[in-house]
Amino acid sequence: MRPERPARPTPPARPDRPARPSRPARPEPSDCKELVPENSKQRQRSSRKIRQDAAKIAFNRGIEDHVCNGEEQEYLGADGSPNYIANFSKGLPHNQLGEVDPKAYNTLLKALKSGKPKDFEAITLGKGRKLANPQAGLAFDLQGPDGHAITIPPAPRIDSPRNSGEAAEVYWMALLRDINFTDFSQKSLVEEAVADLSQFSDFRGPKIGGRVTPESLFRGNFAGDLVGPYISQFLLKDITYGSLTISQRQKTVQPNINYLTDYDEWLNVQNGGATGADKFDSTPRYIRNIRDIGQYVHVDALYEAYLNACLILLDIKAPMDEGNPYNNSKTQVGFATFGSAYILSLVTEVATRALKAIWFQKWFVHRRLRPEAFGGLVHNHLIGKAEYPIDQEILDSGVLAKVYSRYGNYLIPMAFPEGSPTHPAYGAGHAIVAGACVTILKAWFDESWQIKNPVVPNDDGTELIAYTGADAGHLTVGGELNKVAANISLGRDGAGVHWRTDYTESVRLGEQIAIGLLQEQSLTYNEDNSFTLTKFDGKKVKISRDEVKHLMSDNDD
């Protein structure tokens, strides 16, 4: 057994300590109240009412009629049934003339009419290239106009003079792809282009003195598009992106390389066949010409140019719209509302809403063929392999002889190896996003503010130099925003994948989306505010809570 341990000695008594003061009782959570104008229940009801009012605004806009141009129903084959020669069919199987297999096209129509995912999976494809997201046209949105509530006019028909003018423009853009915009006034081929386009009876590109000129060639149709250099300052100036300074020299492609200029290559692509890859220039360059802007819009994020424009405007401290509530505040600045954090989010947020609206128009209404497919019709018509209802004005244009002398056929030389995307031409995704995003920016910033020290690229695009034209002092925020929308939209035309009306009608539709979004968001702010902007048609619009009240009346018809 272990011996017992000795008991520990008793420690001496400690002197008395003063008693600790008692702590105040910790408040119960229910005693901590937020400081707000209305309690939680009231806030809950206010939130519901705002959503209901926004829904009323959206509902009361109504639904517009959607009308196509009739080509899908009217152009018939030898058996008397529709042959769909003037409609988008890329990626489906085609015959040797590039005419779509009607049975395959009808599987597309069946899916569009039913809306059933299983029917979209049953669409008959050609060599495997997939169609670009037709079901997006059926998606809903919870802010802004519903994608089916607004519309664009019928697309020009292939038997119309308007389509002829647009086709000639796309052909000329392909031939002038490597001429710098700053050299347009000095090149004989440009003179031939403007003379030819001026002869079309219904060409609706911008004109000076009733004629297309080197100064108006391939430019946009709206205010500011004819002022200053061809390329918007928002595609040239450095971008301050947080702690980074980003040069807008881009990875462009090599000059004088075009695609789908061989008939078998062209037909393979119509059938959804595999293609080659871009051939890149090893030197980064600023945008100088159609090829450069074409490559920009080949790989851009669709809202990219407008996010960049917003960052540039914030960096140069462009003044806000006069309705911004913090312009004259003595104690506050904007941030999550009416500040930089808000606008940088808003200018990108509108893009996806715009895309859903235009995808409905593309797939479910118009199904307009791409210029590259129209070039196939022109080629087979002129060499006598087929006879199509093509308007005579394009067939008489001198541009076709120019193309034939260079390539041995009448196909449109394409800037992208794969040609156009696998979704219809009308309207344009790039253009509707352009219209929506620049409308947000025009509402946010003072459109009349002058953009100082304009620049253009030097001849090889490696540096920026001062623009010294007589109108150098007349570039404004609004004008350069309209111009960047035109540059991006028409850059797609220059690549051969779109028509001019795809641009002009789609930017207007994007504008409607943006205005509708701003109207509904005006209900959500605590601040007294308004937005004022100039629409593409030149009309001024003011958006505020008071201005949208008339849209909130009950209307269940």
C-alpha positions in Angstrom: 0.0 0.0 0.0 1.1 3.5 -0.8 1.7 5.8 2.2 -0.9 8.5 2.7 -0.1 11.9 1.4 0.2 14.6 4.0 -2.6 17.1 4.1 -1.9 20.4 2.4 -1.5 23.4 4.7 -4.4 25.8 4.8 -3.5 29.0 2.8 -3.6 32.2 4.7 -6.7 34.2 4.5 -6.8 36.9 1.7 -7.5 40.4 2.6 -10.9 41.5 1.7 -11.3 42.9 -1.9 -13.7 45.6 -2.9 -16.8 44.1 -4.6 -16.9 44.3 -8.4 -19.4 46.7 -9.8 -22.3 44.8 -11.3 -22.5 44.8 -15.1 -25.6 46.3 -16.7 -28.0 43.7 -18.0 -27.4 42.8 -21.7 -30.3 44.0 -23.7 -32.5 41.4 -25.2 -32.4 41.3 -29.1 -36.0 42.6 -29.2 -34.8 45.8 -27.5 -32.5 46.7 -30.5 -34.6 48.4 -33.1 -33.4 49.4 -36.6 -33.8 53.1 -37.4 -36.1 53.1 -40.4 -39.1 55.2 -41.5 -41.4 52.1 -41.5 -41.4 48.9 -39.5 -40.8 45.5 -40.9 -44.4 44.7 -41.7 -44.9 48.1 -43.4 -41.6 47.5 -45.4 -42.9 44.1 -46.4 -46.1 45.6 -47.8 -44.3 48.4 -49.5 -42.0 45.9 -51.2 -45.0 44.0 -52.5 -46.7 47.2 -53.7 -43.6 48.3 -55.6 -43.5 44.9 -57.3 -47.1 45.1 -58.1 -46.8 48.6 -59.5 -43.9 47.5 -61.7 -45.9 44.6 -62.9 -48.7 47.0 -63.8 -46.3 49.1 -65.8 -45.1 46.1 -67.7 -48.6 44.8 -68.3 -50.0 48.1 -69.4 -47.4 48.5 -72.1 -49.5 45.9 -73.9 -48.3 43.5 -76.6 -47.4 44.6 -80.1 -48.2 42.6 -83.2 -45.3 40.8 -84.7 -45.3 40.8 -88.5 -42.8 39.0 -90.8 -42.1 40.0 -94.4 -43.9 37.0 -95.9 -41.0 35.4 -97.7 -41.2 32.2 -95.8 -44.7 31.6 -97.1 -44.5 33.1 -100.6 -41.4 31.7 -102.2 -42.3 28.3 -103.5 -40.4 25.4 -105.0 -41.2 23.3 -108.1 -43.7 21.2 -106.1 -45.6 24.2 -105.0 -44.5 24.1 -101.4 -42.3 26.7 -99.6 -38.6 26.4 -100.4 -37.4 28.8 -97.6 -34.7 30.2 -99.8 -34.9 33.7 -98.2 -34.9 32.4 -94.6 -32.1 31.5 -92.2 -31.2 27.8 -92.4 -27.5 27.6 -91.5 -26.6 24.4 -89.8 -29.4 22.4 -91.4 -28.8 20.1 -94.5 -28.8 21.8 -97.9 -28.7 20.7 -101.5 -25.9 21.6 -103.9 -27.4 25.0 -104.5 -27.3 25.8 -100.8 -31.1 25.5 -100.6 -32.3 24.0 -97.3 -34.0 20.6 -97.1 -37.6 21.6 -96.5 -38.2 18.6 -94.3 -35.3 19.6 -92.0 -36.6 23.2 -92.0 -40.0 22.0 -90.9 -38.5 20.3 -87.9 -37.2 23.8 -86.9 -40.7 25.3 -87.5 -42.3 22.5 -85.4 -40.1 23.2 -82.5 -40.6 27.0 -82.7 -44.4 26.5 -82.8 -44.7 24.0 -80.0 -42.0 25.4 -77.7 -41.3 21.9 -76.3 -37.7 21.2 -75.4 -38.0 17.7 -76.9 -38.9 19.2 -80.2 -35.9 21.4 -80.2 -33.8 18.3 -79.6 -35.4 16.7 -82.6 -34.4 19.4 -85.1 -32.6 17.9 -88.1 -29.0 19.2 -88.3 -26.6 18.9 -91.2 -22.9 18.2 -90.3 -23.2 18.9 -86.6 -22.8 22.6 -85.9 -25.4 23.4 -83.3 -28.1 26.2 -83.4 -27.5 29.1 -81.1 -30.0 29.0 -78.3 -33.4 29.4 -80.0 -35.3 28.7 -76.7 -33.9 32.0 -75.2 -36.7 33.7 -77.2 -39.3 32.1 -74.9 -37.6 33.2 -71.6 -39.4 35.7 -69.3 -37.8 38.6 -67.4 -38.8 40.1 -64.1 -37.8 43.7 -65.0 -38.3 45.8 -68.0 -40.6 45.1 -71.0 -41.4 41.5 -71.7 -39.5 40.3 -74.7 -42.7 39.6 -76.6 -44.3 42.9 -75.8 -42.2 45.0 -78.2 -41.4 44.6 -81.8 -39.4 45.6 -84.9 -40.8 46.1 -88.4 -40.7 43.3 -91.1 -37.2 42.9 -92.5 -36.5 44.0 -96.1 -37.3 41.3 -98.7 -34.7 40.0 -101.1 -36.9 41.2 -104.0 -36.8 44.8 -102.6 -34.6 47.8 -103.6 -33.9 48.3 -99.9 -32.4 44.9 -99.5 -30.3 45.5 -102.7 -28.8 48.6 -101.2 -28.0 46.8 -97.9 -26.4 43.9 -99.8 -24.2 46.2 -101.9 -23.0 47.9 -98.7 -22.0 44.5 -97.3 -20.1 43.6 -100.5 -18.3 46.9 -100.5 -17.4 46.6 -96.8 -15.8 43.3 -97.7 -13.7 44.8 -100.5 -12.7 47.8 -98.4 -11.9 45.8 -95.2 -8.2 46.7 -95.1 -8.3 50.4 -95.9 -7.9 52.6 -92.9 -10.8 54.8 -92.0 -8.5 57.8 -92.0 -7.6 57.1 -95.6 -11.1 56.9 -97.0 -10.9 60.3 -98.7 -7.7 59.3 -100.6 -8.6 55.9 -102.1 -10.1 55.4 -105.6 -11.9 52.2 -104.5 -13.7 54.2 -101.9 -14.8 56.7 -104.6 -16.2 53.7 -106.6 -18.1 52.5 -103.5 -19.7 55.8 -102.7 -20.7 56.4 -106.4 -22.2 52.9 -106.6 -24.1 53.1 -103.3 -25.5 56.6 -104.2 -27.2 55.0 -107.2 -29.4 52.7 -105.2 -33.0 53.9 -105.1 -33.6 52.9 -101.4 -30.2 52.9 -99.7 -30.7 54.3 -96.2 -27.2 54.8 -95.0 -26.3 58.4 -94.1 -25.7 60.8 -96.9 -24.3 64.3 -97.2 -26.0 66.5 -99.8 -28.1 63.6 -100.9 -25.2 61.4 -101.7 -23.0 58.8 -100.0 -19.6 60.3 -99.5 -16.2 59.1 -98.1 -17.2 61.1 -94.9 -20.5 59.2 -94.5 -19.5 55.8 -95.8 -20.4 52.9 -93.5 -21.3 55.3 -90.6 -24.3 55.2 -88.3 -27.6 56.8 -88.8 -28.0 58.9 -85.7 -26.9 62.1 -84.0 -23.1 62.3 -83.7 -22.3 59.5 -86.1 -20.9 61.9 -88.7 -18.9 64.0 -86.3 -15.2 63.4 -85.8 -13.3 60.2 -86.5 -15.1 57.1 -87.7 -14.2 55.1 -84.5 -15.7 56.3 -81.2 -13.3 57.7 -78.6 -14.7 55.0 -76.3 -13.0 52.3 -78.4 -9.6 54.1 -78.4 -8.9 55.8 -75.1 -7.2 54.0 -72.2 -9.5 52.4 -69.6 -8.9 52.9 -65.9 -10.1 49.6 -64.4 -9.5 49.8 -60.7 -5.7 49.8 -60.2 -5.2 48.8 -63.8 -4.8 51.0 -66.9 -5.8 49.1 -70.0 -4.7 50.0 -73.4 -7.3 49.4 -76.2 -4.7 47.9 -78.5 -6.3 44.6 -79.5 -5.2 41.2 -80.8 -6.3 41.6 -84.4 -6.0 39.4 -87.4 -3.8 39.5 -90.5 -4.8 41.6 -93.4 -6.1 40.4 -96.8 -7.3 37.0 -95.5 -11.0 36.4 -96.2 -13.1 33.2 -95.9 -15.9 31.3 -97.7 -14.7 32.6 -101.1 -14.6 29.1 -102.4 -18.0 27.6 -103.3 -17.4 24.2 -101.7 -16.1 25.8 -98.5 -19.2 28.1 -98.5 -21.5 25.1 -98.9 -19.8 23.1 -96.2 -20.4 26.0 -93.8 -24.0 26.3 -94.7 -24.4 22.6 -93.8 -22.8 23.1 -90.4 -19.4 21.7 -91.4 -16.1 22.3 -89.6 -14.0 25.4 -90.4 -10.5 26.7 -90.0 -9.2 29.2 -87.4 -8.3 32.9 -87.4 -4.8 33.9 -88.4 -3.6 36.5 -85.9 -1.4 39.5 -86.3 1.5 39.3 -83.8 1.4 43.1 -83.1 -1.5 44.5 -80.9 -3.1 47.4 -82.7 -5.8 50.1 -82.2 -8.8 49.8 -84.4 -7.9 51.2 -87.8 -10.2 49.6 -90.4 -13.2 47.3 -91.0 -11.1 44.2 -90.4 -10.0 45.4 -87.0 -13.5 46.4 -85.8 -14.7 43.1 -87.2 -12.3 41.1 -85.1 -13.3 43.2 -82.0 -16.9 42.2 -82.5 -15.9 38.6 -83.3 -14.8 37.9 -79.7 -16.1 40.7 -77.4 -18.4 40.2 -74.4 -21.5 41.9 -75.8 -21.6 44.7 -73.1 -17.8 45.1 -73.1 -17.6 48.4 -75.1 -20.2 50.1 -73.0 -18.7 49.0 -69.6 -15.5 50.4 -71.0 -17.2 53.6 -72.0 -18.7 54.0 -68.5 -15.3 53.5 -66.9 -13.8 56.1 -69.3 -16.6 58.6 -68.5 -16.2 58.1 -64.8 -12.4 58.5 -65.1 -12.6 61.8 -67.0 -15.2 62.9 -64.5 -18.0 63.5 -67.0 -20.9 65.2 -65.3 -23.9 63.3 -64.3 -27.4 63.9 -65.7 -29.1 66.9 -64.1 -31.6 64.7 -62.4 -29.0 62.8 -60.2 -30.0 63.6 -56.6 -26.4 63.9 -55.4 -25.3 66.5 -57.9 -26.0 69.3 -55.3 -26.1 67.3 -52.1 -24.3 69.0 -49.2 -23.8 65.9 -47.1 -23.9 62.8 -49.4 -22.5 61.1 -52.5 -24.1 58.3 -54.4 -22.7 54.8 -54.4 -25.1 51.8 -54.3 -27.7 54.1 -55.8 -26.8 57.0 -58.2 -23.1 56.3 -57.9 -20.4 54.5 -59.7 -21.1 51.1 -58.2 -24.7 51.4 -59.4 -24.1 52.5 -62.9 -21.3 50.0 -63.6 -23.8 47.2 -62.6 -26.8 48.7 -64.4 -25.0 49.2 -67.8 -24.3 45.5 -67.9 -27.5 44.3 -66.3 -29.6 45.5 -69.2 -27.8 43.4 -71.7 -29.3 40.0 -70.9 -32.8 41.4 -71.0 -32.2 42.9 -74.4 -30.8 39.6 -75.8 -33.9 37.6 -74.8 -36.1 40.2 -76.6 -34.1 40.0 -79.8 -33.8 36.2 -79.7 -37.6 36.1 -79.9 -37.5 38.3 -83.0 -34.8 36.3 -84.6 -36.2 32.8 -84.2 -39.9 33.2 -83.6 -40.8 36.1 -86.0 -38.4 36.9 -88.8 -35.9 34.1 -89.5 -34.1 36.5 -91.9 -31.2 34.9 -93.9 -27.7 36.1 -93.3 -25.8 38.0 -96.0 -23.5 35.0 -96.7 -26.5 32.9 -97.7 -27.8 35.8 -99.9 -24.5 35.8 -101.6 -25.1 32.2 -102.5 -28.4 33.1 -104.1 -26.8 35.9 -106.1 -24.0 33.6 -107.3 -26.2 30.7 -108.4 -28.6 33.2 -110.1 -25.9 35.0 -112.0 -24.2 31.8 -113.2 -27.5 30.4 -114.4 -27.7 27.5 -111.9 -31.0 28.8 -110.5 -33.5 31.6 -110.8 -34.4 33.6 -107.7 -36.7 36.6 -107.1 -33.7 38.9 -106.3 -34.2 42.6 -106.9 -32.5 43.8 -110.1 -30.6 46.7 -108.5 -28.1 44.5 -106.7 -27.6 42.4 -109.8 -26.7 45.5 -111.8 -24.3 46.8 -109.2 -20.6 47.2 -110.2 -19.6 45.7 -106.9 -20.4 42.2 -108.1 -18.0 42.5 -111.0 -15.3 43.6 -108.5 -15.9 40.6 -106.3 -15.9 38.2 -109.3 -12.7 39.6 -110.7 -11.0 39.0 -107.3 -12.5 35.6 -106.3 -14.1 34.0 -109.4 -17.6 34.0 -107.9 -20.2 36.3 -106.4 -20.1 35.1 -102.8 -19.6 37.6 -100.0 -16.0 37.4 -98.7 -16.3 36.7 -95.0 -14.1 38.0 -92.2 -14.6 35.0 -89.9 -13.6 31.4 -90.8 -16.9 30.1 -89.7 -18.9 32.8 -91.4 -22.0 34.0 -89.6 -23.3 32.5 -86.3 -26.0 29.9 -86.3 -28.9 32.2 -85.5 -30.9 34.4 -87.8 -29.8 37.9 -88.9 -32.7 40.1 -87.8 -32.5 41.6 -85.3 -28.9 41.7 -84.2 -27.7 40.7 -80.7 -24.8 43.1 -80.8 -27.0 46.0 -81.9 -29.8 45.5 -79.4 -27.3 45.3 -76.5 -25.6 48.4 -78.0 -28.9 50.3 -78.0 -29.8 49.2 -74.5 -26.5 49.9 -72.9 -25.9 53.3 -74.5 -29.4 54.4 -73.5 -28.5 53.6 -69.9 -25.4 55.7 -70.2 -27.2 58.6 -72.0 -29.6 58.6 -69.1 -26.8 58.6 -66.5 -24.4 61.2 -67.9 -24.7 64.7 -69.4 -25.0 63.9 -73.1 -24.0 67.4 -74.1 -20.6 67.4 -72.4 -17.7 67.8 -74.7 -15.1 65.0 -74.9 -11.7 66.8 -75.1 -8.5 65.8 -76.9 -9.9 63.3 -79.4 -7.5 60.8 -80.9 -7.1 58.5 -83.9 -4.7 55.6 -84.5 -1.6 56.2 -86.5 -1.2 54.4 -89.9 -0.1 51.1 -88.4 -2.4 51.2 -85.4 0.4 51.0 -82.8 0.0 54.5 -81.3 -2.7 57.1 -80.9 -2.3 60.6 -82.3 -4.3 63.8 -81.9 -7.4 64.1 -84.1 -7.2 67.6 -85.7 -10.2 67.7 -87.9 -12.3 70.9 -88.1 -14.9 69.2 -85.9 -12.5 68.1 -83.2 -14.2 70.4 -80.6 -17.7 69.0 -81.3 -17.5 65.5 -80.0 -20.0 65.0 -77.2 -20.8 62.2 -74.7 -24.2 61.5 -76.5 -22.7 61.6 -79.9 -19.8 59.3 -79.1 -22.2 56.9 -77.3 -24.4 56.8 -80.5 -21.2 56.3 -82.5 -19.8 53.4 -80.4 -23.2 51.7 -80.8 -22.9 52.2 -84.6 -19.3 51.0 -84.6 -20.1 47.8 -82.9 -23.3 47.1 -84.8 -21.9 48.0 -88.3 -18.6 46.2 -87.4 -20.7 43.0 -87.7 -21.9 44.1 -91.1 -18.3 44.7 -92.1 -17.5 41.1 -91.2 -20.3 40.0 -93.6 -22.7 38.7 -90.9 -25.4 41.4 -90.7 -27.4 43.9 -92.7 -27.9 47.7 -92.0 -31.5 47.2 -90.8 -30.3 44.7 -88.3 -28.5 47.6 -86.7 -31.0 50.5 -87.1 -34.0 48.6 -85.9 -32.3 46.6 -83.1 -30.7 49.6 -81.4 -34.2 51.2 -81.2 -35.5 48.0 -79.6 -32.7 48.0 -77.1 -33.6 51.6 -76.3 -37.1 50.5 -75.4 -35.8 47.8 -73.1 -33.5 50.2 -71.3 -36.2 52.9 -70.9 -38.7 50.3 -69.6 -36.1 49.1 -67.1 -35.4 52.6 -65.9 -39.1 53.3 -65.6 -39.7 50.3 -63.3 -36.5 50.9 -61.2 -37.7 54.5 -60.6 -40.3 53.1 -58.2 -37.6 51.6 -56.0 -35.5 54.6 -55.0 -35.8 56.6 -51.8 -34.2 59.7 -53.4 -36.0 62.2 -55.5 -34.5 61.8 -58.9 -35.1 61.7 -62.7 -33.3 60.6 -65.8 -33.3 62.6 -69.0 -32.0 61.2 -72.3 -32.2 61.8 -76.1 -33.6 58.9 -78.0 -32.2 57.7 -81.3 -35.1 59.6 -83.1 -33.9 62.8 -81.4 -36.8 63.1 -79.0 -36.1 63.9 -75.3 -37.4 61.5 -72.6 -37.7 62.1 -68.9 -38.1 59.2 -66.5 -39.1 59.6 -62.8 -41.7 58.3 -60.4 -44.1 61.0 -61.3 -43.6 60.4 -65.0 -44.5 56.7 -64.8 -47.6 57.0 -62.5 -49.9 57.1 -65.5 -48.6 53.6 -66.5 -49.8 52.1 -63.2 -53.5 52.3 -63.8 -55.4 49.0 -63.4 -56.0 47.5 -66.8 -56.8 43.8 -67.1 -58.2 43.8 -70.6 
